[in-house]
């Protein structure tokens, strides 16, 4: 589990097959490596990978063909570009973003990036697999970065975020251009709510009144959740 607060930038060097070597290129090297151990999880552009080997300048992880196909890491392994890196959350650590699982829901696309007096306004197109989880003022992970949705157009499946200069400069958002692909992960809370609304509580309730206690949108509205 992660928070969506990026700790360092790195580059991917293929070792052959599905093996990649992640080489750090920023002053934040020690932030990742100081406590990194064999078997630990690291989010690479929002994709949770397992550390198999540690060196002085990075680590080795394996990406399956499915991961390469469903995320932007497949392209990252064939061209040199920065990737966002975050070590897994530790018990007792500060949570400054939101709970990010490292399980990418889909690949989106940057439509526009516009600099304002105080931030960068970036508009992304989302696939249907994640668009249903996007809500205004809700959380979303873009390349593993925890961001707040400023605006959302449900018909066009587009959302806008305001990125402060620090986040823009210290992550690979600054490298994106219109048309660039990004990994997207919706808030885990929305997925659980969707699951409960679809299946209802009856499958988990063994009482005689199970059929009368289904969790529906009407039930949630009646009890102040919608």
N, C-alpha and C positions, 0 to 999 in steps of 0.2 A: 504494500500500500504506500502511496506517495501523497504529497500535498500540492504538487503543481508549481512549486517554487524552484526554479532552475538553479543549480549550484555551479555548473561549469559548461563549457562548450568543448566539443571534441570532433575528431574526424574519423571516418571509418576506413580501415584498410583490410580488404579481403585477404584471408589466409589460404583460400582454396575451398571449394565446395560451399558449405553454408557457414564456415567459420570466419568471423570478423575480428580484427584487432581494433579496439577503440583507442586512439592516441589523443591525449589531452593537449590543448594548445593555449590554455589561458592560465592566468595567475592563480586560479581557483583549484589548481591541481590537488593540493593537500586536502581540500574540503571533501573530495570524493575518496581519495586513496588512504587517508589516515586511518580509517576504521574499516576499510573494505576487506572482506574475507571470502574465501572459496565458498561458493554456494549462495552468496548474497544476491539480492535482486537490485538491478539498476534500470531506471527508466531511460530509454534512448529515444528521443523525440516522442515520448509518451508511450513507448512500447516496453513492457516489462521483459527484461532478459536476465538470465542467470550467469553469474560470474564463474568461469571455469579455470581461469589462470590470471594471475596478477603480475605485472611487470613494473618497472620504475616509471613508465610513462603511460600506463593504461591497463587494460584488461582484455581478456578474450571471452567471447560469448558465442553461442550458437543460435542462429536464426533458422527456423524451419522454412521449407518452401511455402507453407501456408501463411506464415508471418510475412514473408517477402511479397507474396501475392496480394495480401489484404492491407498492407501498410505502405508508406513511402520509403521504407528502408531498402526495398529492392532497388530503387533508383539510386539511393545513397551509396550503395555498395559498388556502383559502377562509375560514379563521378565524385570528385572531391567537393564536399560542402560540409558546413558545420552542422552538428546535431546537438540538441539540448540534452543535458545529463542531470539526473537527480538520483541520489541514493535513497533506499527505502526508509520509510518513517520509523523512528525508534520510539518506544514507550517513554513518555515524559517529554518528548520534543514539542516545540511550539508548532502549532498548526496555523499558518498564515494564509493558506489558500483554501482548498477544499479537498475532500477525500478523492483521490485519483487512484484507480485500480491498476492502470497500465494495460488495460484491455481495450484496444482501439475498436470503436464501433463502425467507423467508416472513414473514407478519405474525402476531404472537402477541397475546395479551391478558393484561393484569394481572388476576389473580384476587383477590389480597389483599396488603396492605402493613401490616406490624405493627412498631411501634417497640419496640425492646428497650433494655436499659441501655447497650449499646455500639454498636448498629447498627440498620438497618432490614432486616427480613426480608420479601422480596418473592417472591410465588409467581406464576408465569406459565404460561399454557397455550400449547403450541406446536403448530403444524400438523404433519402427518405428513411434510411435505417437509424438515423440519429436526429433528424429534424423534429420528430415527435417528442423528443425529450427537451427541446430548447424552449425556454420561457424567458420573457424579459426580466432582467435583474437576477436571473438564475446563473448558475456556474456552468462553465464548459471548459474542457481541456483542449487546447490547440497546440499540437506538437509537444504535448506534455506540460504546457503552461496553463496555470489556473487563471481564467479570465472571466469577467462578468459580462453577461449579455446586456448591451445597452438598448438595442432595438431588435425586433424580430418580425420578419415578413413571412407568415405561415404559407401563403399562396406561392410565393417565389422560393420558399425554403432558403432564405438568406438571413443572416444575422450580422449585427455590427457590434464591435467592441472598441472601447477606448483604452489605448495602451500608453502608460506613462513612459517618459523618456528612459528611465532606468531599465525597465523591462525590455523596451525596444532595443536598447543598446547592448544589453547583457545576454540576449537570447538570439536565436536565428531568425526572429521575425524581421530583423533589419535586412536580411538577405532575400526576403520574398519579393516577388514582382507579380503583377496581375497575371493569373494563369498558374501560379505555383500551387502545387498540391500539398496538403497538410493532413496530419493525423488528427482525428476528432474523437473525443470520448465524452459522452453525456454524463450528467450527474447520476450516480448510482441510486439515489433516492427515487428518482423518476422511474427507474426500471422496476424497483420493488413495488411501487404504487401501481404501475401498469400490470404487473403480474397478479397482484391481489385483486384488481378490478376485473381482470379476465377470468381468473379461476374462482374468485369468491372465497369466503371463509368456510363454506360447507365442506370442502375436502379436508379441512383441518379440524372441524368441529365434530365431536363424537356424541354430542347431546341429541336429545329427541327433537330439539328445535333447530337443528342444523340448517334445514332448508329455509328457515325464516330469518337467518342471520347472515345472509350473503353480504359481502362488502361491495357496495355499488356506489356510483357517483351520487345517487340520491341520498344514500346513507351518510356519505362523507359531507354533503352539503347540509344535511339536517344537523350534523354534529359540529358544524363550523369549520370544516377543513377545505371547503371550496367556496 
